[in-house]
Every structure is written in structure tokens, then in C-alpha cells.
Amino acid sequence: MPDLRDPYAALRFRDFRLYNMGWIIAVIGEQILEVAVGWDLYQRTHNALTLGWVGLVSAIPVIALALPAGHLADRMDRRRIVLVMRVTWGLCALALAWIAHVAGPIPIIYGMLFVAAIAKAIGGAARSAMLPSLVPPEYFPNAINWNSSGFQIAAMTGPAMGGFILIFSSTAAYLVSAACAAAFVIALALMNTRGNAVSREPATLKSLVAGVRFVARTRIILAIITLDLFAVLLGGATYLLPVFAKDILHIGSFGFGALRAAPALGAVSMGMLVAHLPPMKRAGRALLWSVAAFGVATIVFGLSRNVGLSLVMLFFTGAFDNISVIVRHTLVQVLTPDSMRGRVSAVNNVFIGASNELGGFESGLTARLFGPITSVVGGGIGTILVVIAVALIWPEVMKFGSLVDARPMEEVKVGFEVVVPPEKGGK
């Protein structure tokens, strides 16, 4: 077994390496597809609201299918679910390639994005719940760091690749996306881990909503995913980057790809730094300060007219966001019993996925009504206010200790509230 102080500890496990590499390639494909869709729609319509509709179309399945997807992830082989849903997503990418080739109607594009979002919603809960089974619990914070860093590497290279491929055609971008999905399918097929022991719990309304009840009565988890929901809902500027690239900073498709890649570069840099530093001793405090700094960087980006400054601020948004990602994902997965990880992951995915996609719709709508600059700056201010509110409502977030010592919250129960004993990282 690797040393807990080894910054590459999680990567010593074969199944995690396969999963992480396949997931990096899959996310590259997703980023390429998002860049292609955003650029195509804005080029064809010159309307920021069409970019917001992409977020709304993608958010509806995440919200509507969250509970069924989580229940399915706790009753079936999680790896098989992820594999089938990724195949479905790849077929949608192939369909978008054909639509782009024949210049098909825009509503059909939204239709394919809707189907792809269904596949991501169902597969997302299973994929999140599967991750803790790939490494022993004590190495899971390190696994989350490398998983997050891998995601950010993909988010950094994917948009740049997408911007470059768009020089040739959007059809080619969609085809590359489909190929990336196929690579993840192959990696999943080569893994030995099933992902979970299949539950025989009856499918009842009570079992369906068990994840919601667990999150609602577990204050620390409720606090951190609420923080993420409103911070991303208000503070995300990603969906408006085509507007900033074309109309404010006056750079082309490749420059747009660079803007999309800058946050990921910041996140990867922060991930490498966190991996080589000692484990966080005050994870809750780090979470709150990082989200507040994310809001400040978002405000400066919205006010900037200089390409260099804009890239630096986007870099910082990614760096600070990665700290919150490591803390949030570690706590949500480690503090949840394995038998409920699918359902709790589904609830978490609603908060994350809905905030990302609805945040895109909110950004597009406010940009349409008040302009893109007001939309971004106002969102950054809102993010800082959310941090203050969470710190006041849930003071235990600020007091939370080490991630390494966190264990499932079922270990100690007080009334209807589940808490963590002090030696496990709680207050």
C-alpha cells in the first residue's frame, strides 16, 4: 500500500488509473462539443439567449431524473450504467456531427443536447458513487484531487482543441467528441471493479427519497452543496465567453478556446500544489475562502477589457474553484454510507449540474436584459454574499477539520441530525 504522504498514492491503483485516464479523455470530448455548440449557435444567431437555452435544456434532465438515477446507481452495477450512458452520449455526438454537416435546424441541436443530458444525468450518479470503490478510504482525498485535476486538464485542453478544430469545421469537432466517448467506454471495460455490491432494497418511495432525507438532516453536506449551488448559479461566466471573445475582447475562435482553457489551467496548477502539500487541516475554512476569492476574480474578469488580465482572472477562478471541488467531493462521498452513495450523489449532481446549467440560462438571460458585463460582475458580487450567508447559517463549515480523518456520518447519530465525532474531522 502506498504511503499516505505520497502525492501519487491514488494513481498506484490500476482501476483508478484506468478510470481517471478514460474520464480525462471523455471530458475532453465533452469540452470540445460544448465549444462547438456554443460557437455554432452564436455564429448563426448572434443572440446571447441562445447560449442560455443550452444551459436550460441540459439542466432539465439533471433535475427531473436525479432521484431515479440515484436509486438505479444503488441497485445495479454502477460501472455498467456508466458504460451504457457513455455510449448513448457518443451517439448523440455523432448525430450532432451529421446535423452540422447538413446545416440542420437549430431545434434539432437542442433535441440532441437534451438526449445527451439524459445520458449524463443517469450516468453521473453512478459514476460519482463508483469512484470511492476504486481506492481504500484513506486514499480517497488524494483520488479526488487527481480526479479533479484530471477533469481540469481535460477542461484546459478540450476548449483549446475545440477552438483549433473549429478552424476546419464543427463537424470534425463533434466526431472527435464521439471518439473520446468511445475511449472512456474501453477504459471502463478493462476495469476489474464492478463499482458496488448490488442492493436488494425494495424500490419504494421511501427508498427513492432516502438520499434527499440524508442530505437534509446532515448539516455539513447540506451546507457545502448549497454553497456550490448558489455560487455557481451566480458566479459562472463560462456560458458568456463567446460574447466576451467576439464582442468585448475581439478575439477569434482560437482566442475563445484560450479563454475556456484558462480556468482549467488554474485548477490543474492548484491541484498539483494541493497534491504535494500536507493534507488540509482546516478544510472548511479553505472552502469558504476559496469560493469568496472565486467571486472576486469573477468581478475583475467582468470589468476587464484587457485580454491578458482576463486570462489571469479566469486562471484564478479555476484555481480557487478547484479547492472547493476537492473539499466538497471528498466530504459528500466519504461521509455518505456506500449503500446510499448513488442516491446522495444524485442529489449532489442536482445541485452541481442544475447550478451549472441553470447558471448558464441565468447568465444568458441577464446578459440579454442588462448586458454581459453587468451579468458577470453582479454574479461575482452575489457569490461573495452567498459565502457570507453560508458561514452565518452553518458555522460548522468554518470549524470542519481534516479531510483525511472523515468517515461515514452514520457512525454517530444525535436525534435527527447526523454529526461527525471530533476525531473524525467534525466539530
C-alpha positions as CSV (number, residue, x, y, z in Angstrom):
1,M,0.0,0.0,0.0
2,P,1.4,3.5,-0.8
3,D,2.3,5.9,1.8
4,L,-0.4,8.4,2.8
5,R,2.1,11.2,2.3
6,D,2.7,10.0,-1.3
7,P,1.2,12.7,-3.6
8,Y,0.6,10.0,-6.3
9,A,-0.9,7.4,-3.9
10,A,-4.2,7.0,-5.7
11,L,-2.5,6.6,-9.0
12,R,-0.8,3.4,-7.7
13,F,-4.2,1.6,-8.1
14,R,-4.8,0.1,-11.6
15,D,-8.5,0.6,-11.8
16,F,-8.3,4.2,-10.7
17,R,-5.6,4.9,-13.3
18,L,-7.9,3.3,-16.0
19,Y,-10.9,5.2,-14.8
20,N,-9.1,8.6,-14.5
21,M,-7.4,8.4,-17.9
22,G,-10.7,7.4,-19.6
23,W,-12.6,10.1,-17.8
24,I,-10.0,12.7,-18.8
25,I,-10.4,11.8,-22.4
26,A,-14.2,11.7,-22.1
27,V,-14.3,15.2,-20.6
28,I,-12.0,16.5,-23.4
29,G,-14.7,15.2,-25.7
30,E,-17.4,17.0,-23.7
31,Q,-15.5,20.3,-23.7
32,I,-14.9,20.1,-27.5
33,L,-18.6,19.5,-28.0
34,E,-19.6,22.4,-25.7
35,V,-17.2,24.8,-27.5
36,A,-18.6,23.7,-30.9
37,V,-22.2,24.1,-29.9
38,G,-21.6,27.5,-28.3
39,W,-19.7,28.8,-31.2
40,D,-22.1,27.5,-33.8
41,L,-25.2,28.8,-32.1
42,Y,-23.8,32.3,-31.6
43,Q,-22.4,32.4,-35.1
44,R,-25.8,31.5,-36.5
45,T,-28.0,33.7,-34.3
46,H,-25.8,36.4,-32.7
47,N,-28.1,36.1,-29.7
48,A,-26.7,35.5,-26.2
49,L,-30.0,34.0,-25.1
50,T,-29.5,31.0,-27.5
51,L,-26.5,30.2,-25.3
52,G,-28.6,30.4,-22.2
53,W,-31.1,27.9,-23.7
54,V,-28.3,25.3,-24.0
55,G,-28.0,25.5,-20.2
56,L,-31.7,25.2,-19.6
57,V,-32.0,22.2,-22.0
58,S,-29.1,20.5,-20.2
59,A,-30.5,21.2,-16.7
60,I,-34.0,19.7,-17.1
61,P,-32.8,16.1,-17.2
62,V,-30.5,16.6,-14.3
63,I,-33.3,17.8,-12.1
64,A,-36.1,15.5,-13.4
65,L,-34.0,12.3,-13.3
66,A,-32.0,12.9,-10.2
67,L,-33.9,10.6,-7.8
68,P,-34.4,7.7,-10.3
69,A,-30.8,7.9,-11.4
70,G,-29.5,7.7,-7.8
71,H,-31.8,4.8,-6.9
72,L,-30.6,3.0,-10.0
73,A,-27.0,3.5,-9.1
74,D,-27.6,1.8,-5.7
75,R,-29.4,-1.2,-7.2
76,M,-27.3,-2.0,-10.3
77,D,-23.7,-2.4,-11.4
78,R,-22.5,1.2,-11.4
79,R,-19.8,0.6,-14.0
80,R,-22.3,-0.9,-16.4
81,I,-24.6,2.1,-16.1
82,V,-21.8,4.5,-16.8
83,L,-20.7,2.4,-19.8
84,V,-24.2,2.3,-21.4
85,M,-24.8,6.0,-20.8
86,R,-21.5,7.0,-22.3
87,V,-22.3,5.0,-25.4
88,T,-25.6,6.9,-25.6
89,W,-23.8,10.2,-25.3
90,G,-21.3,9.3,-28.0
91,L,-24.2,8.5,-30.4
92,C,-25.6,12.0,-29.7
93,A,-22.3,13.5,-30.7
94,L,-22.4,11.6,-33.9
95,A,-25.9,12.9,-34.6
96,L,-24.7,16.5,-34.0
97,A,-21.9,15.9,-36.5
98,W,-24.5,15.0,-39.1
99,I,-26.7,18.0,-38.2
100,A,-23.7,20.3,-38.6
101,H,-22.7,18.7,-41.9
102,V,-26.1,19.3,-43.4
103,A,-26.8,22.6,-41.6
104,G,-29.8,21.1,-39.9
105,P,-32.4,23.2,-37.9
106,I,-31.3,24.6,-34.5
107,P,-34.2,22.9,-32.6
108,I,-32.8,19.5,-33.6
109,I,-29.5,20.6,-32.0
110,Y,-31.3,21.3,-28.7
111,G,-33.0,17.9,-29.0
112,M,-29.7,16.1,-29.3
113,L,-28.3,18.1,-26.4
114,F,-31.4,17.1,-24.3
115,V,-30.8,13.4,-25.0
116,A,-27.1,13.7,-24.2
117,A,-28.1,15.4,-20.9
118,I,-30.3,12.5,-20.1
119,A,-27.3,10.1,-20.5
120,K,-25.1,12.4,-18.4
121,A,-27.8,12.6,-15.6
122,I,-28.2,8.9,-15.3
123,G,-24.6,8.0,-15.7
124,G,-23.4,10.9,-13.5
125,A,-24.9,9.5,-10.3
126,A,-23.4,6.0,-10.9
127,R,-20.0,7.4,-11.9
128,S,-19.7,9.6,-8.7
129,A,-20.8,6.7,-6.5
130,M,-18.4,4.3,-8.2
131,L,-15.3,6.4,-7.5
132,P,-14.9,5.6,-3.8
133,S,-14.7,1.8,-4.6
134,L,-11.6,2.3,-6.7
135,V,-9.3,3.1,-3.8
136,P,-9.2,2.5,0.0
137,P,-11.0,5.2,2.1
138,E,-7.8,6.7,3.4
139,Y,-6.6,7.4,-0.1
140,F,-9.9,8.9,-1.3
141,P,-9.0,12.6,-0.8
142,N,-5.9,12.0,-2.9
143,A,-8.1,10.3,-5.5
144,I,-10.5,13.2,-5.6
145,N,-7.6,15.6,-6.1
146,W,-6.3,13.6,-9.1
147,N,-9.8,13.1,-10.4
148,S,-10.4,16.9,-10.2
149,S,-7.0,17.7,-11.6
150,G,-7.7,15.2,-14.5
151,F,-11.0,16.9,-15.1
152,Q,-9.3,20.3,-15.2
153,I,-6.6,19.1,-17.5
154,A,-9.4,18.0,-19.8
155,A,-11.2,21.3,-19.3
156,M,-8.0,23.1,-20.2
157,T,-7.0,21.1,-23.3
158,G,-10.5,20.4,-24.5
159,P,-11.6,24.0,-25.3
160,A,-8.2,24.8,-26.9
161,M,-8.5,21.7,-29.0
162,G,-12.1,22.6,-29.8
163,G,-11.2,26.1,-30.9
164,F,-8.4,24.7,-33.1
165,I,-10.7,22.1,-34.7
166,L,-13.4,24.7,-35.4
167,I,-10.9,26.4,-37.7
168,F,-11.6,23.4,-40.0
169,S,-15.3,22.5,-39.2
170,S,-17.7,21.9,-36.4
171,T,-18.5,18.5,-37.9
172,A,-14.9,17.4,-37.2
173,A,-15.3,18.7,-33.6
174,Y,-18.3,16.5,-33.0
175,L,-16.6,13.5,-34.5
176,V,-13.7,13.9,-32.2
177,S,-16.1,14.2,-29.2
178,A,-17.7,10.8,-30.2
179,A,-14.2,9.2,-30.4
180,C,-13.4,10.5,-26.9
181,A,-16.6,8.9,-25.6
182,A,-15.5,5.6,-27.1
183,A,-12.1,5.8,-25.3
184,F,-13.9,6.0,-22.0
185,V,-16.0,3.0,-22.8
186,I,-12.9,1.0,-23.5
187,A,-11.3,2.1,-20.2
188,L,-14.4,1.1,-18.3
189,A,-14.5,-2.3,-20.0
190,L,-10.9,-3.0,-18.9
191,M,-11.5,-2.3,-15.2
192,N,-11.9,-5.1,-12.7
193,T,-14.0,-3.2,-10.2
194,R,-17.8,-3.5,-10.6
195,G,-18.4,-0.3,-8.7
196,N,-20.6,-1.6,-5.9
197,A,-22.4,-4.5,-4.3
198,V,-25.9,-4.5,-5.9
199,S,-28.5,-3.6,-3.3
200,R,-31.7,-5.7,-2.9
201,E,-33.6,-2.9,-1.2
202,P,-37.2,-2.7,-2.5
203,A,-37.9,0.2,-4.8
204,T,-40.3,2.3,-2.7
205,L,-41.0,6.0,-2.4
206,K,-39.2,6.0,0.9
207,S,-36.0,4.4,-0.6
208,L,-36.3,6.8,-3.6
209,V,-36.1,9.9,-1.4
210,A,-33.7,8.5,1.1
211,G,-30.8,10.5,-0.4
212,V,-32.8,13.7,-0.1
213,R,-33.6,12.9,3.6
214,F,-29.9,12.1,4.3
215,V,-28.7,15.4,2.9
216,A,-31.5,17.4,4.5
217,R,-30.6,16.2,8.0
218,T,-26.8,16.2,7.6
219,R,-25.9,19.8,8.1
220,I,-22.3,19.8,6.8
221,I,-23.3,18.2,3.5
222,L,-26.3,20.4,3.1
223,A,-24.2,23.5,3.7
224,I,-21.4,22.7,1.2
225,I,-23.7,21.7,-1.7
226,T,-25.9,24.7,-1.0
227,L,-22.8,26.9,-1.2
228,D,-21.9,25.3,-4.5
229,L,-25.4,25.7,-5.9
230,F,-25.7,29.4,-5.4
231,A,-22.0,30.3,-6.0
232,V,-22.0,28.6,-9.4
233,L,-25.5,29.7,-10.2
234,L,-24.5,33.3,-9.7
235,G,-20.7,33.3,-10.4
236,G,-20.3,31.3,-13.6
237,A,-19.2,33.3,-16.6
238,T,-18.4,30.3,-18.9
239,Y,-21.5,30.4,-20.9
240,L,-20.9,34.1,-21.8
241,L,-17.3,33.6,-23.0
242,P,-18.4,33.5,-26.7
243,V,-19.8,37.0,-26.2
244,F,-16.7,38.3,-24.4
245,A,-14.4,36.8,-27.0
246,K,-16.3,38.2,-30.0
247,D,-17.8,41.5,-28.9
248,I,-15.7,42.7,-25.9
249,L,-12.2,41.3,-26.2
250,H,-12.4,41.0,-30.0
251,I,-10.6,37.7,-30.4
252,G,-11.4,34.8,-32.7
253,S,-12.3,31.2,-32.2
254,F,-8.9,30.2,-31.0
255,G,-8.8,33.0,-28.5
256,F,-12.2,31.8,-27.3
257,G,-10.7,28.4,-26.8
258,A,-7.9,30.0,-24.7
259,L,-10.5,31.8,-22.5
260,R,-12.2,28.5,-21.9
261,A,-8.9,26.8,-21.1
262,A,-7.7,29.4,-18.6
263,P,-9.8,28.3,-15.6
264,A,-8.7,24.7,-16.2
265,L,-5.0,25.7,-16.3
266,G,-5.5,27.4,-12.9
267,A,-7.3,24.4,-11.5
268,V,-4.6,22.0,-12.6
269,S,-1.9,24.2,-11.1
270,M,-3.8,24.3,-7.8
271,G,-4.4,20.6,-7.9
272,M,-0.7,19.9,-8.3
273,L,0.1,22.2,-5.4
274,V,-2.5,20.6,-3.2
275,A,-1.2,17.1,-4.0
276,H,2.3,18.0,-2.9
277,L,1.2,19.9,0.3
278,P,0.3,18.2,3.6
279,P,-3.4,17.3,3.9
280,M,-5.7,20.2,4.7
281,K,-6.1,20.6,8.5
282,R,-8.9,23.3,8.1
283,A,-10.8,22.2,5.1
284,G,-14.0,24.1,5.9
285,R,-12.2,27.4,6.2
286,A,-10.3,26.7,3.0
287,L,-13.6,26.0,1.2
288,L,-15.2,29.3,2.2
289,W,-12.2,31.5,1.5
290,S,-11.7,29.8,-1.9
291,V,-15.3,30.5,-3.0
292,A,-15.1,34.1,-1.9
293,A,-11.8,34.5,-3.9
294,F,-13.6,32.9,-6.9
295,G,-16.2,35.7,-6.7
296,V,-13.6,38.4,-6.5
297,A,-11.8,37.1,-9.6
298,T,-15.1,36.9,-11.5
299,I,-15.8,40.5,-10.8
300,V,-12.4,41.6,-12.1
301,F,-12.9,39.5,-15.2
302,G,-16.2,41.1,-15.9
303,L,-14.7,44.6,-15.7
304,S,-11.6,43.8,-17.7
305,R,-11.0,45.0,-21.3
306,N,-7.5,43.6,-21.5
307,V,-7.0,40.1,-22.9
308,G,-4.1,39.3,-20.6
309,L,-5.9,40.4,-17.4
310,S,-9.0,38.5,-18.4
311,L,-7.0,35.3,-18.9
312,V,-5.3,35.8,-15.5
313,M,-8.6,36.3,-13.7
314,L,-10.1,33.2,-15.4
315,F,-7.0,31.3,-14.3
316,F,-7.7,32.4,-10.7
317,T,-11.3,31.4,-10.9
318,G,-10.2,27.8,-11.8
319,A,-7.5,27.7,-9.1
320,F,-9.9,28.8,-6.3
321,D,-12.7,26.6,-7.6
322,N,-10.6,23.5,-7.5
323,I,-10.0,23.9,-3.8
324,S,-13.8,23.9,-3.2
325,V,-14.2,20.9,-5.6
326,I,-11.7,18.8,-3.6
327,V,-13.3,19.6,-0.3
328,R,-16.9,19.2,-1.5
329,H,-16.5,16.0,-3.4
330,T,-14.4,14.4,-0.7
331,L,-16.9,15.1,2.0
332,V,-20.0,14.2,0.0
333,Q,-18.6,10.8,-0.9
334,V,-16.6,9.9,2.2
335,L,-19.3,11.0,4.7
336,T,-22.0,9.0,2.9
337,P,-22.5,5.2,3.6
338,D,-21.8,3.2,0.4
339,S,-25.3,1.8,0.3
340,M,-26.6,5.4,-0.2
341,R,-23.8,6.9,-2.3
342,G,-25.8,6.6,-5.6
343,R,-28.8,8.5,-4.2
344,V,-26.7,11.1,-2.3
345,S,-24.6,11.6,-5.4
346,A,-27.8,12.1,-7.4
347,V,-28.8,14.9,-5.0
348,N,-25.4,16.4,-5.2
349,N,-25.5,16.2,-9.0
350,V,-28.7,18.1,-9.0
351,F,-27.1,20.9,-7.0
352,I,-23.9,20.9,-9.2
353,G,-25.5,20.1,-12.6
354,A,-28.5,22.3,-12.1
355,S,-26.4,25.2,-10.9
356,N,-24.0,24.9,-13.8
357,E,-26.8,24.6,-16.4
358,L,-29.3,27.0,-14.8
359,G,-26.4,29.3,-14.2
360,G,-25.9,29.3,-17.9
361,F,-29.5,30.2,-18.5
362,E,-29.4,32.9,-15.8
363,S,-26.2,34.3,-17.4
364,G,-27.7,34.4,-20.9
365,L,-31.0,35.9,-19.6
366,T,-29.3,38.7,-17.5
367,A,-26.9,39.4,-20.3
368,R,-29.8,39.8,-22.7
369,L,-31.6,42.1,-20.2
370,F,-28.7,44.1,-18.7
371,G,-25.6,43.3,-20.8
372,P,-22.9,40.7,-20.3
373,I,-20.7,42.9,-18.1
374,T,-23.4,43.6,-15.6
375,S,-24.3,39.9,-15.6
376,V,-20.8,38.7,-14.8
377,V,-20.0,41.4,-12.2
378,G,-23.3,41.0,-10.5
379,G,-22.8,37.3,-10.3
380,G,-19.4,37.7,-8.7
381,I,-20.9,40.0,-6.0
382,G,-23.7,37.5,-5.4
383,T,-21.1,34.7,-4.9
384,I,-19.4,36.7,-2.1
385,L,-22.8,37.3,-0.4
386,V,-23.6,33.6,-0.6
387,V,-20.3,32.8,1.2
388,I,-21.2,35.2,4.0
389,A,-24.7,33.7,4.3
390,V,-23.4,30.1,4.5
391,A,-20.8,31.0,7.1
392,L,-23.5,32.6,9.3
393,I,-26.2,29.9,8.8
394,W,-23.8,26.9,9.1
395,P,-20.9,27.8,11.3
396,E,-19.8,24.2,11.4
397,V,-18.4,24.6,7.9
398,M,-15.8,27.0,9.2
399,K,-14.9,24.6,12.0
400,F,-14.6,21.5,9.9
401,G,-11.1,19.9,10.2
402,S,-9.1,17.4,8.2
403,L,-10.4,15.6,5.1
404,V,-8.2,12.5,5.8
405,D,-10.0,11.7,9.0
406,A,-13.5,12.0,7.6
407,R,-15.6,8.8,7.8
408,P,-19.3,7.9,7.0
409,M,-21.7,10.0,9.1
410,E,-23.8,7.1,10.1
411,E,-21.2,6.4,12.9
412,V,-22.8,8.9,15.3
413,K,-26.4,10.0,15.4
414,V,-28.0,12.6,17.6
415,G,-31.7,12.9,17.2
416,F,-32.5,13.6,13.5
417,E,-29.1,15.2,12.9
418,V,-26.1,13.1,11.8
419,V,-22.8,14.5,13.0
420,V,-19.1,13.5,13.0
421,P,-17.2,12.9,16.1
422,P,-14.2,15.3,16.7
423,E,-11.6,12.6,16.0
424,K,-13.2,12.1,12.6
425,G,-12.9,15.6,11.4
426,G,-16.1,17.2,12.8
427,K,-16.5,19.8,15.4
